[in-house]
Amino acid sequence: MLKVEQFGVSLGRKRVVSDVAFTAAPGTSVAVLGRNGAGKTTLIRALAGILPAQGRIRLGDVDLGALAPAARGQLIGYMAQDLAALSARLSVLELLVLAQNTHVVGWRARTDTINAAEALLDELGLTALARAMPTELSGGQRQMVGLALALIRKPRLLLLDEPTSALDIANQLHLLEMVRAYTARHGVVTVMILHDLNLADRFVDAALMLDRGTVAAFGPVATLLNRERLAEIYGIDCNIIEVSGGRRLIYPIAASNG
Amino acid sequence: MAATSLAASYRRGTTRRGFILVALGVACVIGMLAELMIGAGTLSLPDVLHGLLRPGDVDPSTRVILWQLRLPIVCTAALAGAGLAIAGGLMQSALRNPLAEPFTLGLSSAAGFGAALAIVFGSGTVAVFNWLPPDLTIFVSAFAFSLLVILGIGVLAHRQRMTPDTIALLGIAIHFTFSSLLALTQYLANADQLQSLVFWLLGSVQRTSWTKVEIDAVLLALIAPVLLARAWMLTAVRGFGDEAAVLGIKVQRVRFLMLFAAALLAGSVTATVGIVGFVGLVGPHIARMLVGEDQRFALPAAAACGVLIMTTAAIASEIIIPGAVLPIGMLTALLGVPFFLVQILRARGSHA
């Protein structure tokens, strides 16, 4: 169970995120939705421990804020919109081995870490990219490598910042299927920023709607994604159309002046 | 099948880079031996080897030339090259900035100003150090100023939660501040002081002593093992930047410790040889082109490249004008730039 309470982030003197609270059960995922500048990325980066934050994050019976960084790092996987590591002169395989050996004192990588990197690349269908430098990869390939880096330490809490922004439609579905399968299989909690409302509707369990740094709404995605709410959050007018298989399609018509 | 070949290829990469390190090490030894042979009264290689391994067996004049005159200089050049290149590599990693080096953070100019104070105002003003011989007064004053700068940067960076880019800008501001203060000191100096100050600033491995060699060597011997033991974490901070925090690394603290280690190395080296540019910038770059960014290989390779650049420059400084020794600080860049350009242009062909 992930339990976030009274969570806030200040950048300089500016309060960017305040009083965020939500919960998520193991094996479920939460989409963070909201307009540009609502504080989504800041929230994710603070949850990941990259930005300093106030408030409490509990994962199961562990208080993440009270953990030593090294122990905390074992529990969290993070994928940025554009991961800094992907500009380094380190191959995909080297990055995956590095991410598991950061606290090793001495020369040798733990042998099982090379095998773990191989196994994960195989599982994600990325074996062909193992020897490549991320700078040589396409945006979509880099994003898949970013997911691999987020998963390599077998995290309990997975934080993804727009994981599908550079992917073609097939890979969007592929990546989100993988995330959903991983989340369910390992009882992980996944929190991800998504802009595509239809993908959110289809792949996540709950939605956290942010508006100017505070929670505008939190609840099951099926009930939360409705015309009124979307007009309120995004200022758009949309049709929600029932399609076959019990699915629905969110079809934006026009931006209202909200 | 694919799985086993990946692990094997990872190990092959490690072995290949190991061989590159060994080759660089051999090149360093050859360079240093060549430097020992060259100078007023050339020694043969057998003389040098004999004199090094069995000092009692060679004639006294050879022994004096080797142990009193040449070896301190050769060691100073090697330690300076290694220290500056490691310092540059640490700074480039900590600030994720390919232009970072002891110059860019103002360490070199701070050390220069410290030396200038000691030279121009002598032990009268720098009364704290007047128990030291004059030679070491300059050393201590230069070293103290570079440490002062890094501590100042550390405190400010921590209080203001500075990003690496801001720290680099702060370093540039510090550099210009101390450059101006240095110019002021030069303006206030009399002709004799000015001459020795200018000579100091040009950089030279000739005015060394075993004491300074020992200080530089002890610092390197204390710092290098720590860096190697923690090379994985250094690579993570270099590669992942702020996002290394997710991997459980206290990024701000590690960054400051990297800069502090760099300041200790660069400070003592600059206090010994004066201002020597280029090595701290280019040593790590050549190393990166040869072995990549894994700091287990990149730091030793950078050190070796630094040793090679300094040793080559030291040899050149003695043979360009027979009978005279040019200040080494003038030569490092002149000799290194063509080689560096070739490397850059070649690297652009494969990967940037």
Interface residues (C-beta under 8 A of the other chain):
Chain A: A48 G49 I50 P52 A68 P69 A70 A71 R72 G73 Q74 I76 G77 Y78 A80 L83 A84 A85 A88 R89 L90 L93 E94 L95 V97 L98 A99 N101 T102 H103 V104 V105 G106 W107 A109 I114 N115 A117 E118 A119 L121 D122 T127 A130 R131 M133 T135 E136 R153
Chain B: A2 A3 L6 A7 S9 Y10 G13 R96 R161 L228 A229 R230 A231 W232 M233 T235 A236 R238 G239 F240 G241 D242 E243 A244 A245 V246 L247 G248 I249 K250 R288 G292 E293 D294 R296 H351 A352
